[in-house]
Amino acid sequence: PVDSYAGLENLTSIGGHFVVVMGENFDNFAALSNLQSIGGHLLVQGELNNAAPTPIFSNLSSLQRIDRTLHLKDTNASTFAGLENLTSIGGLELYGNRALTSLSILGDAITTFPQGSLTIDAEHDVLAGLDGLENLTQVGRSVYISGQSLRELQGRFDNLQSVGERLWLQSIQESDTTRRITYRQLFPTLTTLGGLH
């Protein structure tokens, strides 16, 4: 586990993968405020026992590009605040992250995940909101969503047109069992799909 990247204040680019296992006193990337691009995956993980929810990306405001996938696993991240200047990201995979309340880093600039997947595995903890997915038009690999409510999903994928591999919805909670929502209602513009699970 790491607590700080002190000494790397002049770093602007990482050519390959950036793997972060957060220590108990992780300083939210304080030394990496000049980092602009990551050529591979950004993998952030680390169960911070009893830690308060925190915007762990708050010091990465210069980051514009993650060429592969942003993986966030078992963290106390509350939001993606700090990543508002991202203009390109290969994919997004979320596992655990019980404090996460919003996906709203995905603004107007990000409309595709060209090389990766969209995975939201909340381990039965429903995110407070899926805001930020509304402009997504294309996912190069799979879409896997588990543990969310139908009500939260509705309207979030209205512009999604293409999924290169599988579309997989699992353990989706129906807020009203008397009213079933169809795939057409959830994905009204989807025209290309590699597989359905």
Phi, psi and chi 1 to 4 in degrees:
 res  aa     phi    psi   chi1   chi2   chi3   chi4
   1 PRO       -  150.0  -23.0   32.6      -      -
   2 VAL  -123.2  144.1   64.8      -      -      -
   3 ASP  -105.5  -26.6  -69.7  -32.4      -      -
   4 SER  -155.0  150.6  172.3      -      -      -
   5 TYR  -111.1   31.8  -70.7   98.2      -      -
   6 ALA   -54.9  135.7      -      -      -      -
   7 GLY   105.1  -12.8      -      -      -      -
   8 LEU  -109.0   29.0  -63.2  177.4      -      -
   9 GLU   -61.9  -24.4  -73.2   82.1    0.2      -
  10 ASN   -91.4    0.2  -66.3  -37.6      -      -
  11 LEU   -68.5  126.7 -170.0   66.8      -      -
  12 THR  -116.2  -17.4   59.7      -      -      -
  13 SER  -148.4  140.9  175.0      -      -      -
  14 ILE  -120.6  120.6  -63.8  173.3      -      -
  15 GLY   -73.7  -30.3      -      -      -      -
  16 GLY  -116.7 -144.8      -      -      -      -
  17 HIS   -76.8  150.6  -55.9  -41.0      -      -
  18 PHE  -124.4  107.5 -176.5   15.0      -      -
  19 VAL  -107.2  125.1  178.4      -      -      -
  20 VAL  -123.9  118.0 -178.9      -      -      -
  21 VAL  -108.8  108.2  179.1      -      -      -
  22 MET   -73.0  134.8  -63.5 -173.7  -60.1      -
  23 GLY   -84.7  175.3      -      -      -      -
  24 GLU   -64.7  -25.7  -70.7 -173.8   15.8      -
  25 ASN  -113.3   34.7  -61.3  -55.3      -      -
  26 PHE   -56.5  132.8 -172.9   65.5      -      -
  27 ASP   -98.1   22.7   66.5    0.7      -      -
  28 ASN    59.0   43.8  -58.8  -21.7      -      -
  29 PHE    59.7   34.6  -58.4   98.8      -      -
  30 ALA   -55.2  -34.1      -      -      -      -
  31 ALA   -84.1   -6.7      -      -      -      -
  32 LEU  -107.1   33.9  -60.9 -179.4      -      -
  33 SER   -69.2  -13.5   61.0      -      -      -
  34 ASN   -99.6   -1.0  -68.7  -47.5      -      -
  35 LEU   -66.9  125.6 -175.9   63.4      -      -
  36 GLN  -110.9  -29.4  -61.8  173.4   18.3      -
  37 SER  -148.8  148.1   66.2      -      -      -
  38 ILE  -127.3  119.9  -61.8  170.9      -      -
  39 GLY   -77.6  -17.1      -      -      -      -
  40 GLY  -120.2 -143.3      -      -      -      -
  41 HIS   -80.8  151.6  -60.0  -65.5      -      -
  42 LEU  -111.3  110.3  171.9   56.0      -      -
  43 LEU  -112.7  117.0  170.4   59.5      -      -
  44 VAL  -118.5  122.3 -177.1      -      -      -
  45 GLN  -146.0  163.0   65.2 -178.9   24.8      -
  46 GLY   141.9  110.1      -      -      -      -
  47 GLU   -71.9  112.1 -175.4   70.6   40.2      -
  48 LEU   -95.8   97.2  -60.2 -175.3      -      -
  49 ASN   -58.5  126.3  -65.3  -33.9      -      -
  50 ASN    59.8   15.5  -59.2  -43.5      -      -
  51 ALA   -78.2  142.8      -      -      -      -
  52 ALA   -70.2  147.3      -      -      -      -
  53 PRO   -55.4  139.2  -25.1   34.6      -      -
  54 THR  -147.1  149.1 -177.9      -      -      -
  55 PRO   -79.8   85.0   28.2  -31.7      -      -
  56 ILE   -65.9  -18.0   63.7  172.9      -      -
  57 PHE   -94.1   11.4  -61.0  106.6      -      -
  58 SER   -60.4  -20.8   57.5      -      -      -
  59 ASN  -100.2    8.4  -67.0  -59.5      -      -
  60 LEU  -104.0   35.5  -67.9 -179.9      -      -
  61 SER   -68.7  -14.0   59.7      -      -      -
  62 SER   -87.4  -10.5  -65.1      -      -      -
  63 LEU   -70.2  122.8 -171.6   61.3      -      -
  64 GLN  -111.8  -21.8  -59.9  170.3   25.8      -
  65 ARG  -146.6  131.6 -154.9 -179.4   77.9 -128.0
  66 ILE  -123.8  107.2  -58.8  171.3      -      -
  67 ASP   -68.2  -31.5  -71.7  -11.3      -      -
  68 ARG  -106.5 -134.5  -58.6  -66.9  -65.6  -84.0
  69 THR  -103.5  141.4  -61.5      -      -      -
  70 LEU   -89.2  111.7  169.4   56.4      -      -
  71 HIS  -103.4  130.8  -60.7  -96.2      -      -
  72 LEU  -129.5  116.9 -166.2   60.8      -      -
  73 LYS  -133.6  125.4 -178.1  176.2 -178.6 -179.4
  74 ASP    51.4   51.1  -63.7  -30.7      -      -
  75 THR  -113.1  174.9   72.4      -      -      -
  76 ASN  -102.6   21.9   65.9  -31.4      -      -
  77 ALA   -60.0  132.0      -      -      -      -
  78 SER   -96.3  -35.3   56.7      -      -      -
  79 THR  -148.3  179.6   69.2      -      -      -
  80 PHE  -101.1   20.7  -72.1  100.5      -      -
  81 ALA   -55.2  132.0      -      -      -      -
  82 GLY   111.9  -20.7      -      -      -      -
  83 LEU  -104.0   21.4  -64.1  179.2      -      -
  84 GLU   -64.0  -20.4  -67.6   87.4   -7.8      -
  85 ASN   -92.8    4.6  -68.5  -42.2      -      -
  86 LEU   -62.3  130.1  -89.7  179.3      -      -
  87 THR  -114.5  -11.9   58.1      -      -      -
  88 SER  -150.4  133.4  173.8      -      -      -
  89 ILE  -148.2  133.6  179.9  173.5      -      -
  90 GLY   -72.1  -33.1      -      -      -      -
  91 GLY  -173.4  171.3      -      -      -      -
  92 LEU  -140.0  122.7 -179.9   65.3      -      -
  93 GLU  -131.0  122.4  -60.4 -165.8    6.4      -
  94 LEU  -121.8  125.8  -52.6  173.9      -      -
  95 TYR  -131.6  125.3  -59.3   92.5      -      -
  96 GLY    79.2 -110.4      -      -      -      -
  97 ASN    47.2   58.7  -54.7  -58.0      -      -
  98 ARG   -66.1  -17.5  -64.7  177.6 -178.1  -85.9
  99 ALA   -91.0   -8.6      -      -      -      -
 100 LEU   -68.5  128.8 -167.4   62.2      -      -
 101 THR  -113.9  -13.8   59.5      -      -      -
 102 SER  -156.6  151.6  172.9      -      -      -
 103 LEU  -108.7   24.4  -55.8 -179.0      -      -
 104 SER   -76.5   21.4   60.0      -      -      -
 105 ILE   -73.4  -20.0   58.2  160.0      -      -
 106 LEU   -87.3   78.4  -55.2  176.2      -      -
 107 GLY   -84.8 -156.9      -      -      -      -
 108 ASP   -62.1  -27.7  -65.6  -21.1      -      -
 109 ALA   -72.7  -27.8      -      -      -      -
 110 ILE  -105.2  109.5  -62.9  177.6      -      -
 111 THR  -118.4   -8.9   59.3      -      -      -
 112 THR  -139.1  152.1   66.7      -      -      -
 113 PHE  -114.2   82.3  -66.9  151.6      -      -
 114 PRO   -67.1  -32.9   23.4  -32.1      -      -
 115 GLN  -110.2   -8.4  -61.3 -177.3   26.3      -
 116 GLY  -128.6 -162.0      -      -      -      -
 117 SER  -113.7  167.4  -63.4      -      -      -
 118 LEU  -112.7  112.7  170.3   62.6      -      -
 119 THR  -124.2  125.5  -61.1      -      -      -
 120 ILE  -127.6   99.8  -58.3  172.1      -      -
 121 ASP  -114.4   95.7 -172.4  -12.8      -      -
 122 ALA   -88.2    2.0      -      -      -      -
 123 GLU    49.8   47.4  -65.1 -176.0   -0.8      -
 124 HIS    70.5   10.4  -49.8  -64.4      -      -
 125 ASP  -103.7  107.2  -77.3   -5.0      -      -
 126 VAL   -70.8  128.1  177.0      -      -      -
 127 LEU   -63.2  147.1  -66.2  176.2      -      -
 128 ALA   -64.7  -25.5      -      -      -      -
 129 GLY  -166.0  148.3      -      -      -      -
 130 LEU  -106.5   24.1  -65.4  177.7      -      -
 131 ASP   -55.7  137.6  -64.8  -24.6      -      -
 132 GLY   116.0  -10.0      -      -      -      -
 133 LEU   -98.3   -5.7  -62.6  175.0      -      -
 134 GLU   -63.0  -26.9  -66.7   82.5   -1.0      -
 135 ASN   -94.4    0.8  -64.6  -47.8      -      -
 136 LEU   -70.5  124.5 -165.8   61.8      -      -
 137 THR  -111.4  -23.8   61.4      -      -      -
 138 GLN  -149.3  135.3 -176.4 -119.3  -21.9      -
 139 VAL  -123.1  121.0  176.4      -      -      -
 140 GLY   -66.4  -33.0      -      -      -      -
 141 ARG  -112.7 -119.2  -63.5 -173.3   66.0 -169.9
 142 SER  -106.4  159.5  -63.8      -      -      -
 143 VAL  -115.2  117.6  173.2      -      -      -
 144 TYR  -127.7  120.9  171.4   78.1      -      -
 145 ILE  -131.0  127.2  -61.3  175.3      -      -
 146 SER  -132.7  140.0  171.7      -      -      -
 147 GLY    78.9   19.6      -      -      -      -
 148 GLN  -106.0  168.6  -60.3  -57.8  -62.9      -
 149 SER   -95.5  150.8   71.3      -      -      -
 150 LEU   -59.3  -38.1  -79.1  174.2      -      -
 151 ARG   -61.6  -39.9 -175.6  171.3   57.0 -175.9
 152 GLU   -69.4  -32.5  -92.3  -55.9  -32.5      -
 153 LEU   -74.3  -32.7  -68.2  176.3      -      -
 154 GLN   -63.6  127.3 -165.0  168.0   21.7      -
 155 GLY    89.3  -10.8      -      -      -      -
 156 ARG   -81.0  -22.3  -55.9  -55.0 -175.4 -167.2
 157 PHE  -120.1   30.2  -62.5   99.0      -      -
 158 ASP   -63.7  -21.2  -76.9   -3.2      -      -
 159 ASN  -109.1    2.5  -67.3  -54.5      -      -
 160 LEU   -72.6  118.5 -175.8   62.2      -      -
 161 GLN  -107.8  -26.9  -60.2  168.8   22.9      -
 162 SER  -143.9  132.8  172.5      -      -      -
 163 VAL  -127.3  117.0  176.9      -      -      -
 164 GLY   -66.7  -32.9      -      -      -      -
 165 GLU  -120.4 -118.0  -64.6  179.3    8.7      -
 166 ARG   -94.9  150.2  -70.6 -172.3  -57.4  177.1
 167 LEU  -111.3  120.5  173.6   60.0      -      -
 168 TRP  -138.3  113.6 -170.6   -4.4      -      -
 169 LEU  -110.4  126.0  -56.0 -178.9      -      -
 170 GLN  -134.7  142.3 -178.0  174.3  -11.1      -
 171 SER    52.3   42.6  -58.5      -      -      -
 172 ILE   -79.6  130.3  -58.0  -59.6      -      -
 173 GLN   -91.4  127.0  -57.1  167.8   18.7      -
 174 GLU   -90.9  116.6  -67.1 -171.5   47.5      -
 175 SER   -73.4  -24.5   53.9      -      -      -
 176 ASP  -135.2  102.7 -179.0   -6.4      -      -
 177 THR   -69.8  -12.9   56.0      -      -      -
 178 THR   -85.2   -9.6   64.2      -      -      -
 179 ARG  -126.6  116.3 -174.8  170.7   70.5   91.3
 180 ARG   -97.7  137.0  -59.0 -171.5   67.9   82.6
 181 ILE  -101.5  131.1  -62.6  175.1      -      -
 182 THR   -88.7  163.3   65.5      -      -      -
 183 TYR   -58.2  -35.0  -85.1   97.3      -      -
 184 ARG   -63.2  -35.4 -178.5  173.3  178.1   80.4
 185 GLN   -72.9  -34.7  -71.2  171.5  -67.9      -
 186 LEU   -77.9  -34.7  -69.2  178.8      -      -
 187 PHE  -130.8   67.1  -54.3   98.3      -      -
 188 PRO   -68.0  -21.6   24.8  -34.6      -      -
 189 THR  -109.3    6.5   60.2      -      -      -
 190 LEU   -67.9  122.3 -171.0   64.1      -      -
 191 THR  -119.3  -21.4   57.5      -      -      -
 192 THR  -130.4  127.1  -57.4      -      -      -
 193 LEU  -144.6  126.8 -179.4   62.0      -      -
 194 GLY   -76.8  -27.0      -      -      -      -
 195 GLY  -172.9  160.3      -      -      -      -
 196 LEU  -132.6  129.6 -175.0   63.2      -      -
 197 HIS  -118.6      - -170.7   96.6      -      -
